[in-house]
Amino acid sequence: MSSSLTTLFSGGHFSFELWLRKNDLLEYKDLFIEHGMTSIDTISTSSSNYKALLSDSQIISAPLLISKIVVILLGLNLLRISSNLKTALER
């Protein structure tokens, strides 16, 4: 697992709170919870709730926030891919 991705884990489990803090999204915690995006598997651009989150009125009212969330989630996707490739190559 890449060191960037490892830092989001606490006690072997993904830390939603830590991820929010590291990405300066803590004030939007309730929105991520409301849209079911609270785990390493659901915080993703391929999540079924991704469009709903970006369409939320609180997010839409802050256009720069939409870009920020998209970039952060794409970055997390890249970390996942990198981690999966590294794991596959180590086998």
C-alpha distances in whole Angstrom, upper triangle without the diagonal:
4,6,8,7,6,10,11,11,14,14,12,13,12,15,17,20,17,16,20,20,18,19,23,23,24,28,27,25,28,28,24,25,29,27,24,21,20,16,13,15,18,17,17,20,21,21,25,26,24,28,29,27,28,32,32,35,34,31,34,36,33,33,30,28,28,26,24,23,22,21,18,17,17,15,12,13,12,9,8,10,8,5,8,9,7,7,11,12,11,13
4,5,5,6,9,10,11,14,16,14,15,14,15,17,19,16,15,18,19,16,17,21,22,23,27,26,25,28,28,24,26,29,27,25,22,20,17,14,16,19,17,17,20,21,22,26,26,24,27,29,27,27,31,32,34,33,30,32,34,32,31,28,26,26,24,22,21,21,18,16,16,16,13,11,12,11,7,8,10,7,6,9,10,8,10,13,13,13,16
4,5,5,6,9,10,13,15,13,14,13,14,17,18,15,14,17,17,14,16,19,21,22,25,25,24,27,27,24,26,29,28,26,22,20,18,15,18,20,18,19,21,23,24,27,27,25,29,30,28,28,32,32,35,32,30,33,34,31,31,28,26,26,25,22,21,22,19,16,17,17,14,12,14,13,9,11,13,11,9,13,14,12,13,16,16,16,19
4,5,5,7,10,13,15,14,14,12,13,14,15,12,11,14,14,11,12,16,17,19,22,22,21,24,24,21,23,26,25,23,20,18,16,13,16,18,16,16,19,21,21,25,24,22,26,27,24,25,28,29,31,29,26,29,30,27,27,24,22,23,21,18,17,18,15,13,14,14,10,9,12,11,7,10,12,10,10,13,15,13,15,18,18,18,21
4,5,6,7,11,13,11,11,9,11,12,14,11,10,13,14,11,13,16,17,18,22,21,20,23,22,19,21,24,22,20,17,15,13,10,13,15,13,14,17,18,18,22,22,20,24,25,23,23,27,27,30,28,25,28,30,27,27,25,22,22,21,18,17,17,16,13,12,13,10,8,10,10,6,8,11,10,8,11,13,12,13,16,17,17,20
4,5,5,8,10,9,10,9,10,13,14,11,11,15,15,13,15,18,19,19,23,23,21,24,24,21,22,26,24,22,19,17,14,12,15,17,16,17,20,21,21,25,24,23,27,28,25,26,30,30,33,30,28,31,33,30,30,28,25,25,24,22,20,21,19,16,16,17,14,12,14,14,10,11,14,12,10,13,15,13,13,17,18,17,19
4,5,8,11,10,10,9,9,12,12,9,9,12,12,10,12,15,16,17,21,21,19,22,23,20,21,25,24,22,19,16,15,13,16,18,16,18,21,22,22,26,25,23,27,28,25,26,29,29,31,29,27,30,31,28,29,26,23,24,23,20,19,20,18,15,16,17,14,12,15,15,11,13,16,15,13,16,18,16,17,21,21,20,23
4,7,10,9,8,6,6,8,9,6,6,10,10,9,11,14,14,14,18,18,16,19,20,16,17,21,20,18,15,12,11,9,13,14,13,15,18,20,19,22,21,20,24,24,21,23,26,25,28,26,24,27,28,26,26,24,21,22,21,18,17,18,17,13,13,15,13,10,13,14,11,12,15,15,13,16,18,17,18,21,22,22,24
4,7,6,5,4,5,9,10,8,9,12,13,12,14,17,17,17,20,20,17,20,21,18,18,22,21,19,16,13,11,10,13,15,14,16,20,21,20,23,22,22,26,26,23,25,28,28,30,28,26,30,31,29,30,27,24,25,25,22,20,21,20,17,16,18,16,13,15,16,13,13,17,16,13,16,19,18,17,20,22,21,23
4,5,5,6,6,10,10,9,11,14,13,13,16,18,18,17,21,21,18,21,22,19,19,23,23,20,18,14,13,12,16,18,17,19,23,24,23,26,25,24,28,28,25,27,31,29,32,29,28,32,33,31,32,30,27,27,27,24,22,24,23,20,19,22,20,17,19,20,17,17,20,20,17,19,22,21,20,23,25,23,25
4,6,8,9,13,13,12,14,17,17,17,20,22,22,21,24,24,21,23,25,22,21,25,25,22,20,17,15,14,17,19,19,22,26,26,25,28,27,27,31,31,28,30,33,32,35,33,31,35,36,34,35,33,30,31,31,28,26,27,27,23,23,25,23,19,22,23,19,19,22,21,18,20,23,21,20,23,25,23,24
4,7,9,13,14,13,14,17,18,18,20,22,22,21,25,24,21,24,25,22,21,25,24,21,19,16,13,12,15,17,17,20,23,24,22,25,25,25,29,29,27,29,32,31,34,32,31,34,36,34,35,33,30,30,30,27,25,26,25,22,21,23,21,17,19,20,17,16,19,18,15,17,20,18,16,20,22,20,21
4,6,9,11,11,12,15,16,16,18,20,19,19,22,21,18,20,21,18,17,21,20,17,15,12,9,9,12,14,14,17,21,21,19,22,22,22,26,26,23,26,29,28,31,29,28,31,33,31,32,30,27,27,27,25,22,23,23,20,18,21,19,16,17,19,16,15,18,19,15,17,20,19,18,21,23,22,23
4,6,9,8,8,11,13,13,14,17,16,15,19,18,15,17,18,15,15,18,18,15,12,9,7,6,10,11,11,14,17,18,17,20,19,19,22,23,20,22,25,25,28,26,24,27,29,27,28,26,23,23,24,21,18,20,19,16,15,17,16,12,14,16,13,12,16,17,14,16,19,19,18,21,23,22,23
4,5,5,6,9,10,11,12,14,13,12,16,15,12,15,16,13,13,17,17,15,12,9,8,9,12,13,12,15,18,20,18,21,19,19,23,22,20,22,25,23,26,24,22,26,27,26,27,25,21,22,23,20,17,19,19,15,15,18,16,13,16,18,15,15,19,19,17,19,22,22,21,24,26,25,27
4,5,5,6,9,10,11,12,11,10,13,12,9,12,13,10,10,14,14,12,9,6,6,8,11,11,9,13,16,18,16,18,16,16,19,19,16,18,21,20,22,20,19,22,24,22,23,22,18,19,20,17,15,17,17,14,13,16,15,12,15,18,16,15,19,20,18,20,23,23,23,26,28,28,29
4,5,5,6,9,10,10,9,7,11,11,8,11,13,11,11,15,15,14,12,9,10,12,15,14,12,16,19,21,19,21,19,18,22,21,17,20,22,20,23,20,19,23,24,22,23,22,18,20,21,17,15,18,18,15,15,19,17,15,18,20,18,18,22,23,21,23,26,26,26,29,31,30,32
4,5,5,6,9,10,10,9,13,13,11,14,16,13,14,18,18,17,14,11,11,12,15,15,13,16,19,21,20,23,21,20,23,23,19,21,24,23,25,22,21,24,25,23,24,22,19,20,20,17,16,18,17,14,15,18,16,13,17,18,16,17,20,20,19,22,24,24,24,27,28,28,30
4,5,5,6,9,8,9,12,12,10,14,14,12,13,17,16,15,12,10,10,10,13,13,10,13,16,18,17,20,18,17,20,20,17,18,21,20,23,20,18,22,23,20,21,19,16,17,17,14,12,14,14,10,11,14,12,10,13,15,13,14,18,18,17,19,22,22,22,25,27,27,29
4,6,5,6,5,5,8,8,7,11,11,10,11,15,15,14,11,10,11,12,15,14,11,14,16,19,17,20,17,16,19,18,15,16,19,18,20,17,15,19,20,17,19,17,13,15,16,12,11,14,14,10,11,15,14,12,15,17,16,17,20,21,20,23,25,25,26,28,30,30,32
4,5,5,6,5,9,10,10,13,14,13,15,18,18,18,15,13,14,15,18,17,14,17,19,22,21,23,21,19,22,22,18,19,22,21,22,19,18,21,21,19,20,18,15,17,17,14,13,16,16,12,14,17,15,14,18,19,17,19,22,22,22,24,27,26,27,30,31,31,33
4,6,8,9,12,13,13,16,17,15,17,20,20,19,16,14,15,14,18,18,14,16,18,21,21,24,22,20,23,23,19,20,23,22,24,21,19,22,23,20,20,18,15,17,17,13,13,15,14,10,13,15,13,12,16,16,15,17,20,19,19,22,24,23,25,27,29,29,31
4,5,8,11,11,11,15,15,13,16,18,18,18,15,14,15,14,17,16,13,14,16,19,19,21,19,17,19,20,16,16,20,19,21,18,15,18,19,16,17,14,12,13,13,9,9,12,10,7,10,13,11,11,14,15,14,16,19,19,19,22,24,24,25,28,29,30,32
4,6,8,9,10,14,14,13,16,18,18,19,16,15,17,17,20,18,15,17,18,22,21,23,20,18,20,20,17,17,20,18,19,16,14,17,17,15,16,13,11,13,13,10,10,14,13,10,13,16,14,14,18,19,18,20,23,23,23,26,28,28,29,32,33,33,36
4,6,5,7,10,10,9,12,14,14,15,13,12,15,15,18,16,13,15,16,19,18,20,17,15,17,17,13,14,17,15,16,13,11,15,15,13,14,13,9,12,13,9,9,12,13,10,12,15,15,14,17,19,18,20,23,23,23,26,28,28,29,32,33,34,36
4,5,5,9,10,10,11,14,15,15,13,12,15,16,19,17,14,17,19,22,20,22,18,17,20,19,15,16,19,16,17,14,14,17,17,15,17,16,13,15,16,13,12,16,16,13,15,18,18,16,20,22,21,22,25,26,25,27,30,30,31,33,35,35,37
4,6,8,9,10,12,13,15,16,14,14,17,19,21,19,16,19,20,23,21,22,19,18,19,18,14,15,17,14,15,11,12,15,15,13,16,15,12,14,16,14,13,17,18,15,17,20,20,19,22,24,24,25,28,29,28,30,33,33,34,36,38,39,40
4,6,5,7,9,10,11,13,11,12,15,17,18,16,13,16,17,20,17,19,15,14,16,14,10,12,14,11,12,9,9,13,13,12,14,14,10,12,14,12,10,14,16,14,14,18,18,17,20,22,22,23,26,27,27,29,31,32,32,35,37,37,39
4,5,5,6,9,10,11,9,9,12,15,16,14,12,15,17,19,17,18,15,14,17,15,11,14,16,13,15,12,12,16,16,16,18,17,13,15,17,15,12,16,17,15,15,18,19,17,19,22,21,22,25,26,26,27,30,31,31,33,35,36,37
4,6,5,6,9,10,10,10,14,17,18,15,14,17,18,20,17,18,14,15,16,14,11,14,15,12,13,11,12,15,16,16,19,19,15,16,19,17,15,18,20,17,17,21,21,20,22,25,24,24,27,29,28,30,33,33,33,35,38,38,39
4,5,5,6,9,9,10,14,16,17,13,12,14,15,17,15,15,11,11,13,10,7,10,11,8,10,8,9,12,13,14,16,16,13,13,16,15,12,15,17,15,15,18,20,18,20,23,23,23,26,28,27,28,31,33,32,34,37,38,39
4,5,5,6,5,6,10,12,13,10,8,11,13,15,12,13,9,9,12,10,7,10,12,10,13,12,11,14,16,16,17,17,13,13,16,14,11,13,16,13,12,16,17,15,17,20,20,19,22,24,24,25,28,29,29,31,33,34,35
4,5,5,6,6,10,13,13,10,10,13,16,17,13,14,11,12,14,12,10,13,15,13,15,14,14,17,19,19,20,21,17,17,19,18,15,17,19,17,15,19,20,18,19,23,22,21,24,26,25,26,29,30,30,32,35,35,36
4,6,8,9,13,16,16,12,12,15,16,17,14,13,10,12,13,10,9,12,13,10,13,12,13,16,17,18,20,21,17,17,20,19,16,18,20,19,17,20,22,20,21,25,25,24,26,29,28,29,32,33,33,34,37,38,38
4,6,8,11,14,13,9,10,12,13,13,10,9,6,8,10,7,6,10,11,9,13,13,12,15,17,18,19,19,16,15,18,17,14,15,18,17,14,18,20,18,18,22,22,21,24,26,26,26,29,31,30,32,35,35,36
4,6,8,11,10,7,8,11,13,13,9,9,7,9,12,10,9,13,14,13,16,16,15,18,20,21,21,22,18,17,20,19,15,16,19,17,14,18,19,17,17,21,21,19,22,25,24,24,27,28,28,29,32,33,33
4,6,8,8,5,5,8,10,11,8,9,7,8,11,10,9,12,14,13,17,16,14,17,20,19,20,20,16,15,17,16,12,13,16,13,11,14,16,13,14,17,17,16,19,21,20,21,24,25,25,27,29,30,31
4,7,8,6,6,10,13,14,11,13,11,12,15,14,12,15,17,16,19,18,17,20,22,21,22,22,18,18,19,17,14,16,17,14,12,16,16,13,15,18,17,16,19,21,20,20,24,25,24,26,29,29,30
4,5,5,6,9,13,13,11,13,12,13,17,16,15,17,20,19,22,21,20,23,25,24,24,24,20,20,21,19,15,16,17,14,12,15,15,12,13,16,15,13,16,18,16,17,21,21,20,23,25,25,26
4,6,6,8,11,12,11,14,14,13,17,18,16,18,21,21,24,23,21,24,26,25,25,23,20,19,20,18,15,15,16,13,10,13,13,9,10,13,11,9,13,14,13,13,17,18,17,19,22,22,23
4,6,7,10,9,8,11,12,12,15,16,15,17,20,20,24,23,21,24,27,25,25,25,21,20,21,19,16,16,17,14,11,13,14,10,10,13,13,10,13,15,14,13,17,18,17,19,22,22,23
4,5,9,8,6,8,8,9,12,13,12,14,17,17,20,20,18,20,23,22,22,22,19,17,19,17,14,14,16,14,10,13,14,11,11,15,14,12,15,18,17,17,20,22,21,22,25,26,27
4,7,8,7,10,9,8,12,12,10,12,15,16,19,18,16,18,21,20,20,19,16,14,15,14,10,11,12,10,7,10,11,8,9,13,12,11,14,16,16,17,20,21,21,22,25,26,27
4,5,5,9,9,7,10,12,11,12,15,16,20,19,16,18,21,20,19,19,16,14,14,14,10,9,11,9,6,8,10,8,7,10,11,10,12,15,15,15,18,20,20,21,24,25,26
4,6,8,9,6,8,11,10,10,13,15,19,19,15,17,20,19,17,17,15,12,13,13,10,8,10,10,6,7,10,9,8,11,13,12,13,16,17,17,19,21,22,23,25,27,28
4,6,8,7,9,12,12,13,15,17,21,21,18,19,23,22,21,21,19,16,16,17,13,11,14,13,10,10,13,12,9,13,14,13,13,17,17,16,19,21,21,22,24,26,27
4,5,5,8,10,10,12,14,15,19,19,17,19,22,21,21,21,18,16,17,17,13,12,15,14,10,12,15,13,11,15,16,14,15,19,19,18,21,23,23,24,27,28,28
4,6,7,8,10,12,13,14,18,19,17,18,22,22,21,22,20,17,19,19,15,15,18,17,14,15,18,16,15,18,20,18,19,22,23,22,24,27,26,27,30,31,31
4,6,5,6,9,10,11,14,15,14,15,18,19,19,20,17,14,17,17,13,13,16,16,13,15,18,16,15,19,20,19,20,24,24,23,26,28,28,29,32,33,33
4,5,5,6,9,10,14,14,12,13,17,16,16,17,14,11,13,14,10,9,13,13,10,12,15,14,13,16,18,17,18,21,22,22,24,27,27,28,30,32,33
4,5,5,6,9,12,13,11,11,15,15,15,16,14,11,13,14,11,11,14,15,12,14,17,17,16,19,21,20,21,24,25,25,27,30,30,31,33,35,36
4,5,5,6,10,11,10,11,14,15,15,17,14,12,15,16,13,13,17,17,14,17,19,19,18,22,23,22,24,27,27,27,30,32,32,33,36,37,38
4,5,5,9,9,7,9,12,13,13,14,11,9,12,13,10,11,14,14,12,15,17,16,17,20,21,21,23,25,26,26,29,31,31,32,35,36,37
4,6,8,9,6,7,10,10,10,11,9,6,10,11,8,9,12,13,12,14,16,16,17,20,21,21,23,25,26,27,29,31,32,33,35,37,38
4,6,8,7,6,10,11,11,13,12,9,12,14,12,12,16,17,15,17,20,20,20,23,25,25,26,29,30,30,32,34,35,36,38,40,41
4,5,5,6,9,10,11,14,11,10,14,15,12,14,17,17,16,19,21,21,22,25,26,26,28,30,31,31,34,36,36,37,40,41,42
4,5,5,6,9,11,13,12,11,15,16,14,16,19,19,19,22,24,24,25,28,29,29,31,33,34,35,37,39,39,41,43,44,45
4,6,5,7,10,12,10,10,14,14,13,15,18,18,18,21,22,22,24,26,27,28,30,32,33,34,36,38,38,40,42,43,45
4,5,5,7,9,6,6,10,10,9,11,14,14,15,17,19,19,21,23,24,25,27,29,30,31,33,34,35,37,39,40,42
4,5,6,9,8,7,10,12,11,13,16,17,17,19,21,22,22,25,26,27,29,31,32,33,35,37,38,39,41,42,44
4,6,9,9,9,12,13,14,15,18,18,19,21,23,24,25,27,29,30,31,33,34,36,38,39,40,42,44,45,47
4,6,5,7,9,10,11,13,15,16,17,19,20,22,23,25,26,27,29,31,32,33,35,37,38,40,41,43,44
4,5,5,7,9,10,11,13,15,16,17,19,20,22,23,25,26,28,29,31,32,34,35,37,38,40,41,43
4,5,5,6,9,10,11,12,14,15,17,18,20,21,23,25,26,27,29,30,32,33,35,36,38,39,41
4,5,5,6,8,10,10,12,14,15,16,18,20,21,22,24,26,27,28,30,31,33,34,36,37,39
4,5,5,6,9,10,11,12,14,15,17,18,20,21,23,24,26,27,29,30,32,33,35,36,38
4,6,5,6,9,10,11,12,14,15,16,18,20,21,22,24,26,27,28,30,31,33,35,37
4,6,5,6,9,10,11,12,14,15,17,18,20,21,23,24,26,27,29,30,32,33,35
4,6,5,6,8,10,11,12,14,15,16,18,20,21,22,24,26,27,29,30,32,33
4,6,5,6,9,10,10,12,14,15,16,18,20,21,23,24,26,27,29,30,32
4,6,5,6,9,10,10,12,14,15,16,18,20,21,22,24,26,27,29,31
4,5,5,6,9,10,11,12,14,15,16,18,20,21,23,24,26,27,29
4,5,5,6,9,10,11,12,14,15,17,18,20,21,23,24,26,27
4,5,5,6,9,10,11,12,14,15,16,18,20,21,23,24,26
4,5,5,6,9,10,10,12,14,15,16,18,20,21,23,25
4,5,5,6,9,10,10,12,14,15,16,18,20,21,23
4,5,5,6,9,10,11,12,14,15,16,18,20,22
4,5,5,6,8,10,10,12,14,15,16,18,20
4,5,5,6,9,10,10,12,14,15,16,19
4,5,5,6,9,10,11,12,14,15,17
4,5,5,6,9,10,10,12,14,16
4,5,5,6,9,10,11,12,15
4,5,5,6,9,10,11,13
4,5,5,6,9,10,11
4,5,5,6,9,10
4,5,5,6,9
4,6,5,7
4,5,5
4,5
4
